[in-house]
Amino acid sequence: MERKDSTQKSEAPPAEAPQLPLTFSWQRVLLNSRQSSAIFNTVNSIIGSTIIGLPFSIKQAGLPLGILLFFWVAYVTDFSLILLIKGGVLSGTHSYQALVRKTFGFPGYLLLSLLQFLYPFIAMTSYNIIIGDTLGKVLKRIPGVDPGNFFICRHFIIGVATVLFSLPLSLFRDIAKLGKVSLISAVLTAMILIFVIIRAFTLGPYITRTEDALVFAKPSALQAIGVMSFTFICHHNSFLVYGSLKEPTVAKWSRVIHIAVVISALISVLFATTGYLTFTGLTQGDLFENYCKNDDLINFGRFFFGITVILSYPIECFVTREVVANVFFHGNLSKRYHAIVTTVIITMATALSMIVDCLGIVLDLSGVLCAAPLIFIIPSACYLKLSEERWIHPDKIMSTVTLLNGVVVMVVGFVMTILYPDDCSHGQEMAYCLSTNASFFNNSFSSFEPTIQSTFFNTSTVQ
């Protein structure tokens, strides 16, 4: 017996070689492809497309207050995304809809389903508006192309982009497969940011600042929170991304969200401030509407941004389809109905984007009516009802503050948007682009040295 035991001991498998400790949490995250995919999908969901409207939110809030509000919205987003998954764990649910249904019953479930459908659906509509605007201007710069050509009009471009790219990408069934697509989108967004920074230094000095350019705060600050919320919201797809993690836990999710929100916040603030400081009070809801049509550097940015939006589109479609599946098909779609539902949703969004062409109004209304409840109100309300912690617990205090802020942003922001709608100069060339001397965009692509007479920019047309 002793010999047998000795033999068994000698045949035991050798101990595993010790693993080198990972000094930084970044390394642990990046070594896990599922977590990396989740980070890229979350960043893409936040900054992949609606980033173009962020300078407009600085115009609405005032520069100093706008920057502070950005970090506040980012912090609340981080907190509420983690809170949402905590609520799912407490209730034993695996989707936003199921969480709200278990917490507030069928009426709450129907309300959330409506909001969770409307937000990404409106986002899809805004993406199409951006695609038509940006790629249309790029195609008009091709030598020999007639500006009035039907094949470069926004309606045709939206239709072609939908059929060739948006629809095929949206037909995927696993959101994790979009990880590489989201990485490409993030790289292109970084390139666009570089172009915007370049123009801040080469074009900005020639545009006279408006009188209120550097004021601390403006009355429309609550509308600005709506626009920022529209950008930062990714709660509607949070359970999808959470479920794509390998052995998902709240700890893993928290690490993913911290990294994704920090990256998104830094890029968003840099983009918003540089874009706003270039044009100050002239800043439009779609920043690219501020740049001249013959600015070839920005036309590269427009092209990259059009691709970014196309790559961001499927993430929103995933959510709308999941809502429809949960409400009407008990959460399961066959291959046939998967294709049919996807096609119907995309067709509806495309049709609406053919009619509406002003991005600023879309961002305002969607921000205060859909994004504010999904970010501020519902996650906090669910956690407050489900958690058994004492009311003096930090999570409960923060949840209460977040909920009350969300109610204020939603109600007051909606009233302000209706009473003081923003002007939209869609498709119009800005005054500073109409001078016969404005030829530097064609001549200084490599040197970025403007040859425009600065006296033109000091005229009253840009005051």
N, C-alpha and C positions, 0 to 999 in steps of 0.2 A: 504493500500500500504506500509505503514511504517513497519507493522508487517511482511508482506511478504518479504520485503527487509531484515528485521532482521533475518527471518528464513533462507533465502538464505545465508546470511552471516555466520550464525552459522553452516550451513551444508557444508561450504567450506572445501576442504581437508586441512589437517594440512600441515604446511610448512615442507619441507624436513629437516632432521637433518643435521646440518652443517658437512661437510666433513673435516677430519683432513688434514691439508696441507702437501703435500709431500715435504720434504726438498730437496731431491736430484733428479735430472732429471733421474738418473738410475732407481729409483723406478717407475716413471711414465712410463718408457719404458718397464720394466719387467712386469708391471701389464697388459700390452696389449700383448696378446699372438701373435697377428699378427705381431707386431713390433719385438717381440722376435724372431719369426720365420724368419723375414726378416734379422735380425742381424746374426743369425746362418747361414742362407743360404749365406749371403754375405761373412762372415768369411770363410765358407767352400769353397766358390768359389775362394777365394784368397789363402788360405793356405792349403786347404784340400789335395792337392796332389803334386803340383809343388814345394812345400817347399823343397823337397829333392834335388833340383838343386841349391838352394840358396848359399851354401858354395862354389860352383863352380864359382858363380858370384863374390864372394870376391876374389877368386884366380885370376880372370880376371882383376879386377879393382885395386887390392891392398887393404890391410886391412883398413887403415884410410879412404881413399877415398870411398871404398865400403860401409862402414857404413854411411857416409854422403849421398851417392847416394841413399841408402835405404830410408832414411827419406825424401829426395827430391822426389823420386818416389811416396812414400806414400802420401806426401802433394799434389802433382799434381793429384794423383788418387782421393783423397778426393775432390779437387776442381773441377775436370772434371766430376765426377759422379753427383755432385750437378748441375753443369753447364748444363749437358745433360738433366736433368729433367726440369730445367728452360727453356731450348730451347723447350722442348715438350709442356710446358705450354704456352709459347709465340706463338707457331705455332698451338696449339690446336690438337696436335697429341699424340698418345698413344703407339708408338713403335719407336725404333731407325730408322728402315727403313722408316717409314712414315715421321719422322722428316727430314731426309736427302732428301727424295723425294720432300717435300714441300720447302726445302731450296735451293737445287741444281738441282732439276728436275730429269728426268728419268736416265740420265747418272750417276749422283751421287748416285741414288738409286741402280743401278746395281753394281757399284763399292763397295758400302757399303755391299750389300747383299753377294757379293763374299767374302769380308773380314770377315763379320760376320758369314759366314758359315765355312770358312777355319779355323779361330782361334779355335772355339770349336771342330771342327772335328779333327784338329791336336792334340788338348788337349786330346780328346778321344783316339787317337792313342798312345800318350805318356802314358796315364793311363794304357793301355793294356801292353805296354812294361814294365812298372813298376810292374804290377801284375805278369807277367811271370818271371821277374828277382827275385823279392822278395820272392814270395811264392814258387818258385822252390827251392831256397836255404833252405827254412824252411823245406820243405818236404824231402829233402835229408838228414836231420839230424835225421829223424825217424829211430830208430834201425831196422836193417834188410832190409832196402830199398836200392836196387841197384841204385847207382847214374846214371846208364845208362838206367834206367827203362823208357819206353815210357810215362807212366802215370804221371811222374813228370817233363817231358820236358816242356819248356816254351810254345810251341804251344798248347799242350793239356790243360795246365792250363789256358791259355787265352781263349780257346774255352769253357771250362767248366764254368769259371767265367762269361763269356758273356751270356751263355744260362741260367744258374741258378740264376744269380743275376742282372747283368747289364741290360739285356733286360726287365725282369719283372718290375724293378724299373723305367725304362725309359718309360714304357707304361702309367704311371700316366698322367693325363691331367691337374692337378692343382699343380703348383710348391709349394704352401703353405703346401701341404701334406708332403713335404720333410723336413720340419722344424725339426722334431724329429730325422730324419736320419742325418741331418747336425749337430745336437747337439752331437750325438754319435761320429760322425767323429771328432768334435772338441776335445772331451775328449780323444780319442785315439791319436790325434796329440800331446796333452799335455803329454801323457805317452811316446811317442816317443822322445819328446824333453828331458824328464828326462833321458832316456837311453843314448842319445847323450851326455848330460852333464856329466853323470857318466863316459863314456868312454873317454871324454876329459881329465879327471883327472887320469884315470887308464891305458889308452893306450897311450895317447898323449906324456907323458914324455919319452917314449921308442922309439919314432920315431924322428929321427934327423930333425930339421927344415931345409928347403931349404934356400939358401942364400938370396933369395928375399922375404922371408916370411912376413916381416914387412915393406916393402917399402910403401911409401905413395900412389903412383899411378903407373899404368902400361899402356902401349899403347892400350891394348884391353879393356879399360874402357867402351867404347861405346857399345861393345858387351855385357858387363856386364849389362848395362842399358836395353838391349834387353831381357836378361834373367829375370831381376827384373820386367820389364814391363809384360812379359809373366805370371809371378806369380801374380802380383797385379791386372791385368785386370779383371774386372767383368762387364764392360760396356755393353757387348753383352747381358747380362741377366738383366740389371738394370731396364728396363721398366717392365719386368715380375715380378721382386721382388717389385718394386714400386706399381704395380697394385694389388699385394697381400695384401697391407696395407688396414686397415679399414679406409674409407674416406681419401684417400691419399692426402697429401699436401706437398709442398716444405719444410715446416718447419719440419714435421714429417720425411720426407726423409733425411733431413740434419742431424737430431738427430741420425737416424739409421746409416747413413754413417760415421759420426764422431766416433761413438762408434766402429763400425765394423773395420774401417781402423786403429784406434789406437790399438785395440787388435791385429789385423793382423800384424801391423808394429813391435810391441814389440816382438811378438813370432818369426817373421821372422828374425829380427836382432839377437836375442839370438840364434836361431837355426843356422843361417849362420856363426856367429862368432865362436861359440863353435865347429861346424863341421869343419870349415876351420882350426882353431888353432890346431886341433888334427892331421891333415895330411898336412897342409900348401900346398906346391907346388905339392903334390901328389894327391890332391883332384880331384875326378872324377865328371862328370856331374850328375851321380846318386851316392849320398854319400854312399849308402849301398854297392856299389861296392868296397869301400875302406876297409870295415871291413872283417875280416876273416870268412870263411864259418863255422868254428867250434866255433864261438863266440855265445854262446847260449843266452846271454843277448840281443845282437843285433838281434838274430833270433826272439826273442819275438817282438822286434821293427819292424822287417820285416813283421811279421804276422799282427801286428796292422796296419802297413802302407798299406799292401795289402787290408785290410778291409776298411781303410779310402779311398783309391783310388776307390774301388768298390762303396762306398757310394757317392763319389763325381761325378762319371761318369754320372748319370742321369741329373744333372744340365746342363752339356754341351750339352747333347742330346736334352734337351728341346729347347735350342736355335737353333741348326741346324734344328730341325723339324719346328720351327716357321718360319725360313727363307724360307724353302721350301714351307710351307703353304702360306706365303705371296706372294711369287713370282709366284707359279704355281696354287694355289687353292684359290686365293682371300682372304686368311686369315682364311678360314674355312676348317677343315678336318672332314669328317664323321668318325664314329668309325672304319669302315673298312679301310679307307685310313690312318687314324691315326696309326693303327697297321702296315699297309704295309710300310708307309714312315719310321716309327721308325725302323722296321726290316731291311730295305734296308740300312739306314744310319749306323746302328750298324754293319751290315755285311761288309760294305765297310771299316769302321774303323778297324775292326778285321782283315780283309785280309791284310791291309797295315801294321798293327803292327806285322804280321807274317813275313814280309819281312825286315822291318827296326828294328834294335835293339840297336842303339846308341842314348841315350837320349840327350847328350850334343848338338849334331848337330840339333836335333829337336827343342830344346829350343832356340838356337841361331837364326835359320831362322824364326821360328814362332814369336819370340820376335820382331825382327827388321821389318819384312814384314807385320805382322798382328797386333800385340799388339801396336806398336808405333803409327800407324795411328788411331786405335780405341781409344787409351787413349789420345794422345797428339793433333793430327791434327784435326780429324773430329768434336769432341765436340766443340773445340775452334772456328773452322771455322763456324759452324752452329750458335753459339751464336753471333759471330761478325757480321754476316749478319742479324740476326733477331733482335738484341737488338737496341733500339733507344737511348741508353745512349750516352753521349759524349765520345770521344776517350780518354779523361783523366780520365774516370771512372776506379776505381781499377779493376773491373771485366774485362773490355776491355783490360787494360794494361796486366793483368795476362794472359788473353786468347791469346794475341799476342805473348807474350814470350813463352808460352806453345806450340803454333803452330810452331814457328820457331825452338824450341828445338826438337820437334818431327820430323821435316824434316831432321835435322842434324843427329839425332839418326838413322833414317830409312836409309838414303843414305849411310853415312859413316859406320854404323854398318853392312850393307849388304856387302859392299866392303871388310871390314875387315874379315867377316866370310868366304867369298869366297877365299880371298888371304891367310888367316891363319886359316884353319879349325882346330878344336880341336881334339886331339887324343882321342880314345875311347878304353879302356881296358875291354870291355864288356865280362863278364864271366871269366876273368882271375884272378887268385889268386895273390894278391900283394906280393912283394918280402919279406916283413916283416912277412908274414903269412906262409912262406915255411920252416922255421927253425924247426928242430926236437925237439927243446926246447920249441916251442910255444904251451905249453899245459895249460897255465893258464886259458884259456877260459873255459876249462872243469872242472878245479879244484877250481876256485875262484868265482863262481857265487854269492855265498852268502857274501863273505868277500870283493870281489873286490881287493884283494891284488895280484899283478902280481908276478909270479915266473919266468918270462922270464929273461934271461941274457941280460942286457942292452947293452953289448958290440956288440951283433949281430946287433942292430939297429943303431950302429954307423958306420957300414960298408958302402962302397960306393954304395951299391945297393939302398939305400934310400936317397942318397945325392941329 
